[in-house]
Structure formats: structure tokens, C-alpha cells
Amino acid sequence: MSQLFPGAVVEPVELADANGMVCIRTASASDVENLSVYFTGLSTTSRNKRFSGARSDLGVVAAECIAKSGGLDNFTLLAELREEGRGRIIGEALYAYDATARHGEFAISVADAFQRMGLGLQMMTAMETRAIDLGHEMIAAETARANAEMRGLARKAGFNDTGLGDWQSVHLAKRLSR
Ligand SMILES: CC(C)(COP(=O)(O)OP(=O)(O)OC[C@H]1O[C@@H](n2cnc3c(N)ncnc32)[C@H](O)[C@@H]1OP(=O)(O)O)[C@@H](O)C(=O)NCCC(=O)NCCS
């Protein structure tokens, strides 16, 4: 898509308060270390929300994310801020297709300093575009009822509450259209 950002899945975006362009691209094996650094840099609150609990083995988690995205129907997207010729991961989204349930599922996070700038929505849009390209028709997700950020982001991205959650969690889904 862009010579400047090889592997980009959408046009690079400029965030209002970030000093540089942000590229949303597919992750590869060479990103494991930087992804681990990114997860380590998340606040405890954001990290616990992302992984639905505490994780300390962040190198292993990063390697798992990249390994999981190796299959045909799965991928990890990274948001990379390019500043002074160097890249820094400031967001990630892991997408995996459940062939039995016939829908994609995802988990997402944005670095604390870059939250509420529209990056989460940009990544959701990029993820949906990739899922549509793969021929998938539905994306679903479960999030904590208390996670106002994720619920707000999902609502803004067009997801609806399916009513299948419980007292702790909300089940959200969106039908994809070409
Ligand atoms: C959820 C998360 C990815 C949102 O990313 P983001 O880049 O801040 O989201 P955006 O800036 O694109 O916001 C899009 C919409 O989401 C909603 N939203 C985002 N942050 C919110 C907050 N703190 N409170 C309420 N709604 C919020 C709003 O509707 C917002 O639109 P608006 O700014 O026009 O009102 C981010 O908060 C995050 O990384 N949280 C920690 C990890 C997590 O909870 N992941 C989800 C479980 S896997």
C-alpha cells in the first residue's frame, strides 16, 4: 500500500496529539521483542483488561500472539508510530477465526498515552477490512461489563450487545458486509 510503510493494511494515519505518522500493519516474527516491550509498557490496568487478568510472562505472551497470527484465518495488527526514522508499537489487535462458531474473535489494546485519539477505532476498521477480505461474515467479542472503554469502542464500531453475556461480561457481535 505504501512504500514508506511496507505491509500497511490501511493508509497511514496522523493522530491529533502524536508527533508522527501511524502505520497499521500486519505483525511478523521479527516483531516479538518489540511487542513484548509494548506489553510491558502498558499500565497494569490496561494490561489486565487486555488479558482479562494479570500476566507477567510478557515475552511468552508476545510470542504467542505472533505465533497465533501465523494461520490463514488469523492475524495480528500492529499500530506503529514512526518518529525520527524509528518505529514504536503503540497498539495491537489479535484476530482469530473460530470455524465452528463461524465468526472472528479479537482482543485489542492501545498504549495508555495514545488512548482516546481514535486509534482503537482505526484498528477495528483495519481488522474488519482484513476479515472481510478473508471472506468472514461475523466478528464477535466478549468483554467485561465494567470495561467502559471497550464497550464504547465496540458500540462506535457498530457492534451490538447479543444478550449472551452474564453478570460479569457482555457479548458483542457485528455482521460484516462487503
Ligand atoms: C479499549 C481501547 C482499545 C480503546 O482504544 P482507544 O484508541 O482509546 O479508542 P478510540 O480513541 O478509538 O475511541 C473510540 C470510542 O471508544 C469509546 N471510548 C474510548 N475510550 C473510552 C473511555 N475511557 N470511556 C468511555 N468510552 C470510551 C468512545 O465512544 C470513543 O469515541 P469518542 O472518543 O468519539 O467518544 C483502549 O481503551 C485500551 O487499550 N484499553 C485497555 C485494553 C482493553 O480494555 N482492551 C479490550 C479488551 S481485549
Ligand as a Chemical Component Dictionary entry (heavy atoms), coordinates in Angstrom:
data_LIG
# 
_chem_comp.id                   LIG 
_chem_comp.type                 NON-POLYMER 
_chem_comp.pdbx_formal_charge   0 
_chem_comp.three_letter_code    LIG 
# 
loop_
_chem_comp_atom.comp_id 
_chem_comp_atom.atom_id 
_chem_comp_atom.alt_atom_id 
_chem_comp_atom.type_symbol 
_chem_comp_atom.charge 
_chem_comp_atom.model_Cartn_x 
_chem_comp_atom.model_Cartn_y 
_chem_comp_atom.model_Cartn_z 
_chem_comp_atom.pdbx_ordinal 
LIG C1  C1  C 0 -10.401 -0.166 24.521 1  
LIG C2  C2  C 0 -9.254  0.626  23.867 2  
LIG C3  C3  C 0 -8.526  -0.296 22.881 3  
LIG C4  C4  C 0 -9.847  1.823  23.111 4  
LIG O1  O1  O 0 -8.827  2.398  22.318 5  
LIG P1  P1  P 0 -8.792  3.969  22.010 6  
LIG O2  O2  O 0 -7.741  4.200  20.987 7  
LIG O3  O3  O 0 -8.688  4.727  23.267 8  
LIG O4  O4  O 0 -10.246 4.190  21.378 9  
LIG P2  P2  P 0 -10.706 5.405  20.455 10 
LIG O5  O5  O 0 -9.927  6.626  20.778 11 
LIG O6  O6  O 0 -10.688 4.936  19.032 12 
LIG O7  O7  O 0 -12.195 5.633  20.945 13 
LIG C5  C5  C 0 -13.303 5.252  20.167 14 
LIG C6  C6  C 0 -14.546 5.322  21.033 15 
LIG O8  O8  O 0 -14.466 4.380  22.095 16 
LIG C7  C7  C 0 -15.138 4.908  23.252 17 
LIG N1  N1  N 0 -14.167 5.101  24.349 18 
LIG C8  C8  C 0 -12.823 5.080  24.271 19 
LIG N2  N2  N 0 -12.286 5.284  25.495 20 
LIG C9  C9  C 0 -13.319 5.419  26.350 21 
LIG C10 C10 C 0 -13.423 5.628  27.745 22 
LIG N3  N3  N 0 -12.323 5.744  28.518 23 
LIG N4  N4  N 0 -14.646 5.711  28.284 24 
LIG C11 C11 C 0 -15.761 5.579  27.548 25 
LIG N5  N5  N 0 -15.747 5.380  26.187 26 
LIG C12 C12 C 0 -14.533 5.301  25.621 27 
LIG C13 C13 C 0 -15.715 6.234  22.824 28 
LIG O9  O9  O 0 -17.002 6.012  22.282 29 
LIG C14 C14 C 0 -14.739 6.657  21.725 30 
LIG O10 O10 O 0 -15.278 7.602  20.843 31 
LIG P3  P3  P 0 -15.163 9.162  21.223 32 
LIG O11 O11 O 0 -13.741 9.449  21.625 33 
LIG O12 O12 O 0 -15.546 9.846  19.939 34 
LIG O13 O13 O 0 -16.131 9.386  22.337 35 
LIG C15 C15 C 0 -8.264  1.192  24.935 36 
LIG O14 O14 O 0 -9.004  1.906  25.897 37 
LIG C16 C16 C 0 -7.448  0.130  25.629 38 
LIG O15 O15 O 0 -6.375  -0.267 25.133 39 
LIG N6  N6  N 0 -7.899  -0.343 26.809 40 
LIG C17 C17 C 0 -7.135  -1.338 27.569 41 
LIG C18 C18 C 0 -7.196  -2.718 26.936 42 
LIG C19 C19 C 0 -8.642  -3.201 26.798 43 
LIG O16 O16 O 0 -9.506  -2.918 27.603 44 
LIG N7  N7  N 0 -8.888  -3.971 25.709 45 
LIG C20 C20 C 0 -10.204 -4.526 25.464 46 
LIG C21 C21 C 0 -10.298 -5.929 25.893 47 
LIG S1  S1  S 0 -9.455  -7.011 24.785 48 
# 
loop_
_chem_comp_bond.comp_id 
_chem_comp_bond.atom_id_1 
_chem_comp_bond.atom_id_2 
_chem_comp_bond.value_order 
_chem_comp_bond.pdbx_ordinal 
LIG C1  C2  SING 1  
LIG C2  C3  SING 2  
LIG C2  C4  SING 3  
LIG C2  C15 SING 4  
LIG C4  O1  SING 5  
LIG O1  P1  SING 6  
LIG P1  O2  DOUB 7  
LIG P1  O3  SING 8  
LIG P1  O4  SING 9  
LIG O4  P2  SING 10 
LIG P2  O5  DOUB 11 
LIG P2  O6  SING 12 
LIG P2  O7  SING 13 
LIG O7  C5  SING 14 
LIG C5  C6  SING 15 
LIG C6  O8  SING 16 
LIG C6  C14 SING 17 
LIG O8  C7  SING 18 
LIG C7  N1  SING 19 
LIG C7  C13 SING 20 
LIG N1  C8  SING 21 
LIG N1  C12 SING 22 
LIG C8  N2  DOUB 23 
LIG N2  C9  SING 24 
LIG C9  C10 SING 25 
LIG C9  C12 DOUB 26 
LIG C10 N3  SING 27 
LIG C10 N4  DOUB 28 
LIG N4  C11 SING 29 
LIG C11 N5  DOUB 30 
LIG N5  C12 SING 31 
LIG C13 O9  SING 32 
LIG C13 C14 SING 33 
LIG C14 O10 SING 34 
LIG O10 P3  SING 35 
LIG P3  O11 DOUB 36 
LIG P3  O12 SING 37 
LIG P3  O13 SING 38 
LIG C15 O14 SING 39 
LIG C15 C16 SING 40 
LIG C16 O15 DOUB 41 
LIG C16 N6  SING 42 
LIG N6  C17 SING 43 
LIG C17 C18 SING 44 
LIG C18 C19 SING 45 
LIG C19 O16 DOUB 46 
LIG C19 N7  SING 47 
LIG N7  C20 SING 48 
LIG C20 C21 SING 49 
LIG C21 S1  SING 50 
# 
